[in-house]
Amino acid sequence: MTGAGRVIYVTDQPEDYGFAYGTLPAHPEQGEEAFRVARDGGRLVFTVTAFSRPRHPVARLGGPVTRALQLRANRSYLRAMRRAAEPEPP
């Protein structure tokens, strides 16, 4: 199995950036995931929005494992964004 996906839209506005991708037929899940970084006053807000359902029989059988993998991926996105948002050392 492969995790094939395609970018379905990009947001590139002042103070609001992001993109979303949708899975392709070869992906074991069917769904979309969107990533957005925007300013809200003086705050920088990172949002991940996702929905999916199993497409491949193995993904259906491994429901709890699939969910755990999705949570792990989301945590890694948050860690990466925290590192990227840290101030540069002097």
Secondary structure, 3 states (H helix, E strand, C coil): CCCCEEEEEEEEECCEEEEEEEECCCCCEEEEEEEEEEEECCEEEEEEEEEEEECCHHHHHCHHHHHHHHHHHHHHHHHHHHHHHCCCCC
